[in-house]
Amino acid sequence: MPRKAVRLNNDEGDESRAAAMAVPSGRGSRLVRLGWMATGIAGGMLAEGARQLAQGNRPKVKDLLLTPANARRMTDQLAKLRGAAMKVGQLLSMESGDLLPPVLSDILARLRSDARAMPKAQVKAVLDANWGKGWETQFHHFSFTPLAAASIGQVHRAQTHDGRDLAIKIQYPGVRESIDSDVDNVAGLLRLSGLLPKEMDIKPLLRDAKRQLHDESDYLKEGGFLQRYCDLLVDAPAFALPKLHSDLTTQSVLAMDYMAGVPIESLIDEPQAVRNRVMNLLFDLLLREAFEFRLVQTDPNFANYQYDPVTGQLILLDFGATRVYKAAMVNHFKQLIKGAMLQDRAAMRAACLAIGYFEESTQDRHVQAVLDIGEQALEPFCKEDGYDFGTSDLPERIRSGVIALGMDKEFWTVPPTDAMLLERKFGGLYLLAIRLNAQVNLRALAQAALFPRKRLHDSA
């Protein structure tokens, strides 16, 4: 006789606390949702315009678009779509937020964290489709209340009858099939609404959004990357990774060990030595990824890292945004970092040109501006005695340089996606190091990564 599932979490209170909301799964329903957003924004514009005219004002169309009410409408509808709609917002926010109108930046920034869970019925339907009817009999316990929800899917905890404690990542229905149309529709709506500067070429960002979403929505591919990282880091006991469970993994469902830890940001209350060690490990890992493995998990989200206070290990999670790097790109970045460390702007210029930050025909003032930004971004690599991120204003200085260059209408060069993703990952670690007030000798780590015989080893 088949075994009966002992416990399934049916707590409606938990579900409501998770702000459950069904994901539109068909292309038609998703397009309708975008239509509602456009209609709501248009209605809001008319109402606000009438109010302004009644007060004797002559408002501009752009001002009518960027009202708080329209901001809420756009954010809510994009959040309900999840998937590609949220990813476009996330990419635009991360790559161009400082160059966009403040209200639009706020809309897009909210999408990085505003993900709502699927209701129980929709979760069960996805699992029925992937595991077959009666899948419940394999589990001693399955919680329908997600541990986390993001743009592509959500994670649930479960225990099988054979004793496995699992984290089950379940993809939102319809996300994979609607990626290209969702990205194009949302970008078109943003462009037509006038919320994006006309000078801004977002085509490379849109191509990246589509490619990244196609990669992230293939959980079999993510499972393969997880296994590769487990193999690559077998010599690094300071890190812990979940084991992949292939028998329960499909293209839309990813099963792996549940791993308990505390949020990486919570280490702010730990001793300085602990915070320094954690950030040294993360920077050393990124350098190994880029220069040794040529395989980089490019998502800078802090939630991808947890800390085990018992073992002192760093827990690595979520490999959906993993990217393979070509040897040529890796070598150019090596040249760029070496040039900064040696204060050799000629070497930095050659590396930046090879990477694609500018072209041979680019005006010299723009070239120098790019090199200035590069020197600032690589400042932590140039300090002999280590870099104190806790006292650094580096992000603000870099942001000022990027804004000044970005607002120059004669320079709208968008670097290759691989370069932007690597920049974003380093930037994410900079922000985490600042959050933790950490001190890191990036120069020593870089020398170890660039010259493997000098590698610094850490044993947990």
Buried (B, 14 or more C-beta within 10 A) or exposed (E): EEEEBEEBBEEEEBBEEBEBBBBBBEBEBBBEBBEBBBEBBBEBBEEBBEEBEEEEEEBEEEBBBBBEBBBBBBBBBBBBBBBBBBBBBBBBBBBBBBBBBEBBBBBBBBBBEBBBBBBBEBBBBBBEEBBEEEBBEBBBBBBBBBBBBBBBBBBBBBBBBEEBBBBBBBBBBBBBBBBBBBBBBBBEBBEEBBBBBEEBEBEBBBEBBBEBBBBBBBBEBBBBBBBBBBEBBEEBBBBBBBBBBEEBBBBBBBBBBBBEBEEBEEBEEBEEEBBBBBBBBBBBBBBBBBBEBBBBBBBBBBBBBBBBEEEBBBBBBBBBBBBEBEEEBBEBBBBBBBBBBEEBBEBBBBBBBBBBBBEEEBEEEBBEBBBBBBBBBBBBBBBEEBBBBBEBEBBEBBBBBBEEBBEBEEBEBBBBBBBBBBBBBBBBBBBBBBBBBBBBBBBBBBBBBBEEEEBEEEEB
